[in-house]
Amino acid sequence: MPVFTSDFLPTIPFRNGHFNTMYRPLFMKDKATYKRERITTWDHDFIDLDFSFVGSETLVLLIHGLEGSSDSKYIASNTNHLNKKGLDTVCFNLRGCSGEDNLLLTTYHSGKTEDVDFVVQHLLKKYTYKNIVIVGFSLGGNLTLKYLGEKGANISPIIKGGIATSVPIDIASAEVEMEKLKNKLYMEMFFKTMKNKILEKAHKFPEYKLDKDKLFKATKFKHLEYLYSVPVFGFESPEDYWKKASSKPYLSKIKKPTLLINAKDDTFLSRECFPFDEAENSEFFFFEETKFGGHVGFMTSFKPNENRWLEHRISRFIKENIQIDTL
């Protein structure tokens, strides 16, 4: 039942998925002001949380995507919008993404929900919010959905729901899609920072025997998974990682109102990433497919004040479906 018919209809240039994907990071000027809190993890590492307070009883936990941070335009724009709606926000910078390398060889991956739970437990213990909503983008959306599904009915009553955007919920098929020529530019952008980070880890941790020649030649996520994710995180193979990290198997277990928004023209996503059946058979999991929007784009026009469809959609779901009052 909970499959939404989307009202997102951008002007003509923004009906191109690549154009919509690239417009936000290249041309939007969103910035947010944060108060940073560094927390020490159970494994003697640190995580940086960037808060934006307006004195609310509700906190929105924002989780960025692959190689993003609290400075990502989609995080900053949603922070500012949610603050205007009367909600506090905090961006969870995944390990190694806050502008400073983390202390361990391990960083983050698409299914590392133990870090999400650690952050949630910290927020529950230190702060007195009546409501917490988790909002994730791309990889952060996969973490959001997987975490809510893993917890199911056992999740804290303070966690009221979640929203995820542009999510490769089926990692195996999404990686096949990412390897296609249409995504070559995006892959080069991701690999530039990812390869540098892996090289830095190899320098800091000599016991990590990195085959640098294979790293330099890597052109697929699977190559990096063989070199880093599998040995460092203890997976048996890339296929084992895909299976264990994907959020799709957990959608039916979600027991709080949760929305997934994926664009049909998102070139990162395979057809397996559009879970109509899972939404139709769930009381709590909602799905919305937009015809346009690209990957974490959802830009409408060249007018900055009109480019807030995604932000308004997120706050509307919080108000109407999670039933938390906003301004």
Secondary structure, DSSP 8 states (H G I E B T S, - for coil): --EEE------GGGGSHHHHHHHHHHH-------EEEEEE-TTS-EEEEEEE--S-SEEEEEE--TT--TTSHHHHHHHHHHHHTT-EEEEEE-TT-SSS--SSS----TT-HHHHHHHHHHHHHH---SEEEEEEETHHHHHHHHHHHHHGGGS-TTEEEEEEES--SSHHHHHHHHTSGGGHHHHHHHHHHHHHHHHHHHHH-TTS---HHHHHH--SHHHHIIIIIHHHHT-SSHHHHHHHH-SGGGGGG--S-EEEEEETT-TT--GGG--HHHHHT-SSEEEEEESS-TTTT----S-GGG--HHHHHHHHHHHHTS-----
